[in-house]
C-alpha cells in the first residue's frame, strides 16, 4: 500500500523540477540566439540592438575602419594621358593648399566634383592624385559599400563617413561607382533610397560641411538623380576621355620606364598602333609582354613581344591545339581574304593591321583594322565602308564555293552589319526615306516597318557593291587566300605586297603612302 499524500507530493516535485529545467534550457537557447544575431547585425553595419543580448553601445572593429582615411602616395606625376582633366583639378589643389587666395574675393570651395568617362581612363587615380598633391586626408569608399539588406544601414554609414571627414577637414571624400547609390529615384522604391537622401542632405543641407570636397566617379552619368548632379552638390562635371596618341605615349613611357627594353622598341609606334586603348588597356599590354618575355627567358622586352601582347588584346589568344580540316582552313582563308580585299580597295575603310586564319578566341580567323588617326566622329562614307567590309567574307564564300556551300561563319558579320545599318537609320538620320530624325525606343509599327525596309536596302546595296568588287579582284582573292593557307598569319606590309600588283589605281592618300614607302598601321 502507498500513501496517496506522499505520492502526490513526489509527483508535484518532479513536475516542478522539470518545468524549471525546461525554462532554463529555453532561456539559454534564446540568449545564445540573440547574441549570434547581435554579432551578425553588428558585423553588417555596427548597429547595436537595445535589449538584445547586450547593451546598445555595441561597436564592432569594422566601425573603426569606416572612419579612417586612406594612405595615399599618388601625385599628378603618376597621372598621364588626361592633361585637360588635370588642368581643371589643379584649381582644387590650389584651393586646398591656399584657401584664403580664393575666399578673399568671395569664392567658395566646390562641394562636389563628378568624374565621368569610360572604364579604365584613370578617374580613381585622378582623385588620389588630388589628395596627394594637396597633402590632405583622403577617404575612399565604393558606392556598393553603402548598400545592405537592412534599411537605414547605408544612411548611417554616410553619416559616419561625413562625421569622420569633418574632424579631418580640409579633406577629400571619394565615392567610386556612385551610380550604385545615386541612380534616379522612382516613386515606388523610396524606401530603398534612404542612402541617397542622406547623401543629398550631407552635401547641401542646413548643416554646412565646410572644407570637405566630395569627389565621385561613374561610367553611367545619365542615370544619376538630377538632385545629386545639380550645382551646389556636384559643382564640377569633368569628363576623363580616352587618351590621344600623345597621351598613350606618355602612359607607355610611364609603364615601361622601369623595364629593360631592347633597341628595336619604338614607343611612339606602339602608341600610334593602339587607337582607342585607355590606360588600363596599355597597362595590360605591357604586363602581357613582360610575362611573355619572362616565359621565353629574355633579358629585355622586345618589339615582337609587345606586338604579341597587342594582338592578344585585339584578336584574342591563339588556339594552337585546335584541329581544323583542310576544307575548313580553305573556306576560312577565302572568307578572311574577302574582308581584307574589300578593306584594301574601299575608300573610307580603316587600314588593315593583320589577317590570320589561326583560331583566336571564338573565331576561326580574323582581319583586324586600326584607324589611321584618333577619331572623334565617323562619316557616312566610313560607315558604308564598314558595311562593305562586313559583307566581304560572305560574298567571297559565295563566289568561290557557290551559294549552296556558304557557312554560318558570316553570322557575326551579318549581325554587326545589321546593327550598324539600324544605327545609321534610327540614330544618325542617314536615310533619305526616314529623314534626319533620331528615333527612340518603341517606334510605331508603321515607322518600324519603314526602318526595317531601309536597313534591308542598305545591306542589299552593300552586298551588291562587294559582289562587283570581288568579281573584279578575283585573282587577288585567290592569291591572298593561298598566302594565308601557307603562312596562316600575314601582317599589313605582307598583305600590301600581295594585293598591290592586282590593284588598279588607288586613292590619293594611299598612293602618297606607297610612294613614300610607308605603311600606316594606326
Secondary structure, DSSP 8 states (H G I E B T S, - for coil): ---HHHHHHHHHHHHHHHHHHHHHHHHHHHHHHHHHHHHHHHHHH----TTSSS-TT---HHHHHHTS-B-----GGG--S-HHHHHHHHHHHHHHH-THHHHTTT----SEEEEE-STTSSHHHHHHHHHHHHT-EEEEEEGGGG--SSTTHHHHHHHHHHHHHHHH-SEEEEEESTHHHHB---GGGGGG-HHHHHHHHHHSSSS--TTEEEEEEES-GGGB-HHHHSTTTS-EEEE-----HHHHHHHHHHHHTTS-B-TT--HHHHHHT-TT--HHHHHHHHHHHHHHHHHHT-SSB-HHHHHHHHHHHHH--B-TT----HHHHHHHHHHHHHHHHHHHHSTT--EEEEEE-S-BTTBS-EEEEE-SS--SS--HHHHHHHHHHHHHHHHHHHHHH-GGG--GGGHHHHHHHHHHHHHHHHTS---TTT-S----SS--HHHHHHHHHHHHHHHHHHHHHHHHHHHHTHHHHHHHHHHHHHHSEEEHHHHHHHHHTT--S--HHHHHHHHHT-----
